[in-house]
Amino acid sequence: MKKIALICLSLLLIATTNAQSVKTGIEALRNNSFDILKGRNVGLITNPTGVDHNLISTVDILYNAPEVQLKALYGPEHGVRGDYAAGDLVEFFTDPKTGLPVYSLYGKNKKPNPEMLKGIDVLVYDIQDIGSRSYTYISTLGLAMEAAAENNIKMVILDRPNPLGGLKMEGVVTEPGFISFVSQFEIPYVHGLTVGELALFLNNEGHLNNKVKCDLTVIQMEGWKRAMNFVDTNLPWVPSSPHIPHANSSFFYPVSGILGELYVYSIGVGYTLPFQLFAAEHFDADSLANNLNNLHLPGVIFRPVHFKPYYSVSKGTMVHGVQVHFTDYGKAPLSLLQFYVLQEAHKLWPAHNVFELCDPSRLLMFDKVCGSDKVRKNFTKRWLVSDIEQMWYKDIDAFKKTAEKYFLYK
């Protein structure tokens, strides 16, 4: 009997451990019988990440919900069904499963126009973000909010976790002159907000174009805490784009994504470890790993690696470098790691200036993703992270003080 009792207790503990700890906005909406959408003509901005914990699409949930009239779908970069590559223009089509029109928000129009919104009473947004400013889904969010305000349409955000957690905030706030679709708003590079919190911040702090303000409701998650990263939520991860295949891929995106804009070093995009690698033909992997590990950076260690990318930078060529491993994710300075790599690579191979090796047009993209050209210009005077560290974090205290007013979760 004791043996049976122990087995039952073990099974109970396993079940409890694997139980759903966070309910997303779509699940909270469903639990409230879709009350805010009843009798309304609904437009839905979503992509494959818009699912419940059983991986049922928000498209199907709303389409089959009684008293909800889902009338149109809107697709961001990569499309509603995730069938477009990064940067590919998304075309208008009819969704074969529902027969609904699917309007592109990553093509001729990045912002819904009045014709696309004709007959819509409520615009619903349900997309899993990854917590970094340059990921374009939050740019789509802001432009949709502007369109909702300009067309007297209600905006509803179905909230989802920030996979980086709600504690990390890093990077300069985007400066005037560097606003673009990869840095649409004056927020840090790692912003620490859920999309619902970000929407409230943008709406109430005058960050939308012409300071318009939409009729906004955020359907909050249940059970999410700021200290949680995505792995802690026990939610399934659906790739948010082809190079963010796993939940922890979002942890690495800010580690190398800015440097990746230069298309000189391989950052693992085109290989099996997107955003986790820094490699080039001229690197000596052991030397670079030793230099970086001797810095004793908090929360990370570096492993020497050798690989041939299958596509993208250095396709088919053996490159050498390092893989980033987290030892304590909470302590790791995510977005500065790429600058430490640049610092040590320049010490070892000063003749290989990455900013001279890149196509000149990529410098502007690098600066846009950084949010300023001052970072690059100050860094390259001596190639020392210490010369930009204060600048990198100078806006964080003020941003956090303002952003805290819109925190929905503790």
MOBELKA-V741370 format. One record per residue. N is the residue number from 1. RES is the residue in one letter. OMEGA is omega in radians with two decimals (NA if undefined). D_LAST is the distance of its C-alpha to the last C-alpha in Angstrom with 1 decimal. Layout:
n-><N,N>
res-><RES,RES>
omega-><OMEGA,OMEGA>
d_last-><D_LAST,D_LAST>
This chain:
n-><1,2,3,4,5,6,7,8,9,10,11,12,13,14,15,16,17,18,19,20,21,22,23,24,25,26,27,28,29,30,31,32,33,34,35,36,37,38,39,40,41,42,43,44,45,46,47,48,49,50,51,52,53,54,55,56,57,58,59,60,61,62,63,64,65,66,67,68,69,70,71,72,73,74,75,76,77,78,79,80,81,82,83,84,85,86,87,88,89,90,91,92,93,94,95,96,97,98,99,100,101,102,103,104,105,106,107,108,109,110,111,112,113,114,115,116,117,118,119,120,121,122,123,124,125,126,127,128,129,130,131,132,133,134,135,136,137,138,139,140,141,142,143,144,145,146,147,148,149,150,151,152,153,154,155,156,157,158,159,160,161,162,163,164,165,166,167,168,169,170,171,172,173,174,175,176,177,178,179,180,181,182,183,184,185,186,187,188,189,190,191,192,193,194,195,196,197,198,199,200,201,202,203,204,205,206,207,208,209,210,211,212,213,214,215,216,217,218,219,220,221,222,223,224,225,226,227,228,229,230,231,232,233,234,235,236,237,238,239,240,241,242,243,244,245,246,247,248,249,250,251,252,253,254,255,256,257,258,259,260,261,262,263,264,265,266,267,268,269,270,271,272,273,274,275,276,277,278,279,280,281,282,283,284,285,286,287,288,289,290,291,292,293,294,295,296,297,298,299,300,301,302,303,304,305,306,307,308,309,310,311,312,313,314,315,316,317,318,319,320,321,322,323,324,325,326,327,328,329,330,331,332,333,334,335,336,337,338,339,340,341,342,343,344,345,346,347,348,349,350,351,352,353,354,355,356,357,358,359,360,361,362,363,364,365,366,367,368,369,370,371,372,373,374,375,376,377,378,379,380,381,382,383,384,385,386,387,388,389,390,391,392,393,394,395,396,397,398,399,400,401,402,403,404,405,406,407,408,409,410>
res-><M,K,K,I,A,L,I,C,L,S,L,L,L,I,A,T,T,N,A,Q,S,V,K,T,G,I,E,A,L,R,N,N,S,F,D,I,L,K,G,R,N,V,G,L,I,T,N,P,T,G,V,D,H,N,L,I,S,T,V,D,I,L,Y,N,A,P,E,V,Q,L,K,A,L,Y,G,P,E,H,G,V,R,G,D,Y,A,A,G,D,L,V,E,F,F,T,D,P,K,T,G,L,P,V,Y,S,L,Y,G,K,N,K,K,P,N,P,E,M,L,K,G,I,D,V,L,V,Y,D,I,Q,D,I,G,S,R,S,Y,T,Y,I,S,T,L,G,L,A,M,E,A,A,A,E,N,N,I,K,M,V,I,L,D,R,P,N,P,L,G,G,L,K,M,E,G,V,V,T,E,P,G,F,I,S,F,V,S,Q,F,E,I,P,Y,V,H,G,L,T,V,G,E,L,A,L,F,L,N,N,E,G,H,L,N,N,K,V,K,C,D,L,T,V,I,Q,M,E,G,W,K,R,A,M,N,F,V,D,T,N,L,P,W,V,P,S,S,P,H,I,P,H,A,N,S,S,F,F,Y,P,V,S,G,I,L,G,E,L,Y,V,Y,S,I,G,V,G,Y,T,L,P,F,Q,L,F,A,A,E,H,F,D,A,D,S,L,A,N,N,L,N,N,L,H,L,P,G,V,I,F,R,P,V,H,F,K,P,Y,Y,S,V,S,K,G,T,M,V,H,G,V,Q,V,H,F,T,D,Y,G,K,A,P,L,S,L,L,Q,F,Y,V,L,Q,E,A,H,K,L,W,P,A,H,N,V,F,E,L,C,D,P,S,R,L,L,M,F,D,K,V,C,G,S,D,K,V,R,K,N,F,T,K,R,W,L,V,S,D,I,E,Q,M,W,Y,K,D,I,D,A,F,K,K,T,A,E,K,Y,F,L,Y,K>
omega-><-3.14,-3.13,3.13,-3.14,3.12,3.10,3.14,3.12,3.12,3.12,3.12,3.12,3.10,-3.14,-3.14,-3.14,-3.08,-3.10,3.12,-3.11,-3.14,3.01,-3.12,-3.10,-3.13,3.13,3.06,3.10,3.13,3.13,3.08,3.05,3.07,-2.97,-3.06,-3.09,-3.05,3.09,-3.10,3.01,-2.94,2.92,-3.05,3.01,-3.08,3.06,-3.07,-3.14,3.12,-3.11,2.98,-3.05,3.03,3.11,3.01,-3.05,3.03,3.07,-3.10,3.13,-3.13,-3.13,-3.09,-3.11,3.10,3.08,3.01,-3.13,3.10,-2.98,-3.07,3.08,-3.12,-3.04,3.05,3.00,-3.08,3.02,3.14,-3.11,3.09,-3.04,3.06,3.13,3.13,3.11,3.12,3.08,-3.10,-3.07,3.01,3.01,3.07,-3.12,-3.05,-3.08,-3.06,-3.06,-3.10,3.03,3.12,-3.12,-3.13,2.97,3.06,-3.13,3.11,-3.14,3.00,-3.14,3.14,3.09,-3.07,-3.14,3.13,-3.08,-3.09,3.10,-3.12,3.08,-3.07,3.07,-3.09,3.13,3.09,-3.14,3.06,3.09,3.10,2.95,3.12,-3.02,-3.02,3.09,-2.78,-3.11,3.13,3.01,3.05,3.10,-3.11,3.13,3.08,3.09,3.07,3.14,3.12,3.13,-3.07,-3.10,3.10,3.13,3.11,3.13,3.12,3.10,3.01,-2.92,3.12,-3.10,2.82,-3.02,3.08,-3.03,-3.10,-3.09,-3.08,3.01,-3.04,2.99,3.11,2.97,-3.08,-3.12,3.02,-3.09,3.13,3.02,3.13,-3.12,3.07,3.02,-2.95,-2.99,-3.14,3.11,3.10,-3.13,2.96,-2.89,3.03,-3.10,2.90,3.13,3.09,3.10,3.11,3.12,3.10,3.12,-3.12,-3.06,-2.99,3.13,3.05,-3.11,3.06,-3.09,-3.10,3.10,3.08,-3.10,-3.10,3.01,-2.91,2.99,3.06,3.02,-3.00,2.97,3.00,3.03,-3.12,3.09,-3.07,-3.11,-3.11,2.80,-2.98,-3.12,-3.11,-3.00,-3.03,3.04,3.05,3.09,3.00,-3.14,-3.11,2.99,-3.02,-3.10,2.98,-3.00,-3.06,-3.13,-3.10,3.01,3.12,3.10,-3.04,-3.12,3.10,3.14,-3.03,-2.98,3.13,3.11,3.13,3.13,-3.14,3.14,3.06,3.06,2.93,3.07,3.12,2.99,-3.00,3.03,-3.02,-3.07,-3.08,3.08,-3.10,-2.97,2.94,-3.05,3.07,-3.13,-3.04,3.13,2.86,-2.98,-3.10,-3.14,-3.12,3.13,3.14,3.13,-3.10,3.13,3.11,3.05,-3.13,3.11,-3.08,2.97,-3.11,2.90,-3.04,-3.12,3.08,-3.12,3.09,-3.10,3.04,3.07,3.12,3.09,-3.12,-3.01,3.11,3.13,3.06,-3.11,3.10,3.09,-3.03,-3.13,-3.06,2.94,3.12,3.05,3.07,2.97,3.06,-3.05,-3.08,-3.10,-3.02,3.06,-2.91,-2.94,3.08,-3.08,-3.14,3.10,3.01,3.07,3.10,3.14,-3.08,3.08,3.13,3.07,-3.06,-3.04,-3.04,3.13,-3.10,-3.14,-3.05,-3.12,3.02,3.13,-3.09,2.97,-3.08,-3.13,-3.11,3.13,3.14,3.11,3.07,-3.11,3.12,3.14,3.04,-3.07,-3.10,3.01,-3.11,-3.13,-3.13,-3.06,3.11,-3.12,-3.02,3.02,-3.13,-3.13,3.12,3.11,-3.14,3.13,-3.13,-3.02,3.14,3.10,-3.08,-3.08,-3.00,-3.06,-2.93,-3.09,-3.13,3.12,-3.11,-3.14,3.11,-3.07,-3.11,3.11,-3.07,3.07,3.09,-3.03,-3.12,NA>
d_last-><43.6,41.4,41.2,40.2,37.5,36.1,36.2,34.4,31.7,31.3,31.1,28.5,26.3,26.8,25.9,22.7,21.7,22.6,21.0,18.7,15.1,13.7,15.5,15.8,16.6,20.3,19.9,18.0,20.8,23.4,22.1,22.6,26.1,25.5,25.9,24.9,27.5,30.4,33.6,32.4,33.7,30.9,30.8,28.4,27.2,26.5,27.8,28.0,24.2,23.8,24.1,22.7,22.3,26.1,26.7,28.1,28.1,26.3,29.8,31.4,28.8,29.2,33.0,33.6,31.4,33.7,33.8,31.9,34.4,33.2,35.7,34.7,32.7,31.7,31.4,29.7,31.0,32.2,32.8,31.5,33.0,32.4,36.1,36.3,36.0,34.1,35.8,38.0,38.5,37.4,40.1,40.3,41.2,41.1,38.8,41.2,39.1,38.3,40.9,38.4,38.9,36.5,36.2,35.5,32.8,34.0,37.7,39.7,36.8,33.3,32.5,33.5,36.6,37.9,40.2,37.5,35.5,38.6,38.0,34.2,32.2,28.6,27.4,24.7,22.8,21.7,21.7,19.8,19.2,19.2,17.1,20.3,21.8,25.3,24.6,26.3,24.3,22.0,25.3,26.5,23.4,24.1,27.8,27.3,25.3,28.3,30.7,29.0,29.2,32.8,33.9,32.2,30.2,26.9,24.1,21.6,18.9,18.1,14.8,14.6,12.6,13.1,15.3,14.9,11.2,8.8,10.1,13.8,15.6,19.4,22.6,24.3,23.5,26.2,29.3,31.7,34.4,32.1,30.3,31.2,30.0,28.5,26.8,26.6,24.1,23.5,20.4,20.2,21.5,18.2,15.7,12.3,11.6,12.0,15.3,14.1,12.1,15.2,17.5,16.0,16.4,19.9,21.0,20.2,21.0,24.4,24.1,26.1,29.8,31.7,28.3,28.6,25.8,25.4,24.6,21.2,19.1,16.1,16.0,12.5,11.9,11.6,10.0,8.3,5.6,5.7,8.3,10.4,13.5,15.6,17.7,15.0,14.6,18.3,18.9,22.3,22.7,25.3,26.7,25.3,28.6,31.6,30.4,26.8,28.1,25.4,21.7,22.3,24.6,21.6,20.9,24.5,24.9,23.7,25.8,29.1,28.7,29.8,32.8,33.6,34.4,37.6,39.0,40.8,39.0,38.0,34.2,34.7,34.7,38.0,37.6,35.5,32.6,31.4,29.6,30.0,33.4,35.4,39.1,42.4,46.1,46.9,44.1,45.0,42.1,42.7,43.0,39.8,37.8,39.4,38.7,35.0,34.6,36.4,33.7,31.4,28.3,25.1,23.8,26.8,30.4,33.0,35.7,39.0,39.6,42.5,42.5,44.1,41.8,42.8,42.2,40.8,41.4,44.2,44.9,47.3,47.6,46.7,44.0,42.7,39.4,36.2,33.3,29.9,28.3,24.8,25.0,21.5,19.5,16.7,19.4,21.5,22.2,22.3,24.1,26.4,27.9,30.3,31.6,32.3,34.3,36.2,36.8,38.3,40.2,41.8,42.9,44.5,46.0,46.2,48.7,46.2,44.1,41.5,41.5,45.2,45.3,43.1,44.4,44.2,42.3,39.4,38.8,37.6,35.2,33.9,33.3,31.7,29.1,28.6,28.3,31.2,34.7,34.2,32.3,35.3,37.9,36.6,35.9,39.5,41.2,40.8,38.6,36.2,32.4,32.5,34.0,31.0,28.1,27.6,28.1,25.6,22.7,24.2,22.0,18.6,17.8,19.0,17.2,13.8,14.6,15.5,12.9,10.0,11.8,11.1,7.4,7.0,3.8,0.0>
